[in-house]
Amino acid sequence: MPALPPAERARHALVLMYVVRRLLGPIVAADGPARAGLVTGLKDVLVRYPEPIQQTR
């Protein structure tokens, strides 16, 4: 999101880092299909969260 002001870009990056940090423990602790589901969910969040922000710029 290079078009965003630096402070706003940093805030969105921080939100995504908190999401990753919060889900990392459960992902590591899970196994098999549960882990795969959590990883898929995390990837989905990481891709979908920035979409509306990028579309408004």
N, C-alpha and C positions, 0 to 999 in steps of 0.2 A: 504494500500500500504506500508507494513512494509519494503519492499526491497529498497525503495527509500531513498536517503539521506535526512536527517531531513529538510534542507532548501527547497528542492524541494517538499517534502511532505507538508510542511507548506504553500508553495505557492499555491499548488493545493487545499488545504483545504480553503485558503482565497478566491480563485476564487469561489468555491462552496458557501461559506458563503455570498459573494456579490450577487450571483444569488438568494439565498434564501431571503436575506434582500430586494432585489429589487422587488421580486414577492409577498412578504408577504402582503403588503398593498393592491394591487389589488385583492388578494385572499380573504382577509377579507371583502373588499368592495363588492365583487361579491356575487351573490346568485344563487342557483339552478344549472342549467346546466353550466352556465359560471364559477362558482366556481369549479365545478367538473372537467371541462376541464383544468382550470389553475392548479389545484392540480395534475392532471394526467400529464400535461406537465412538472411541476416541478419535479415530481418523475422520469419522463423519463430522464430529464437532469441529475439528481443526480445519476442515474444508468449508463447512457451512457457516460457521460463525462470521468469517470475513466477507462472505458474499454480499449481504445487504450493505455493508460499509463501502465496499468497492463500487457497487452500483450507484450509490448516491454521490459519488465524486466524479 
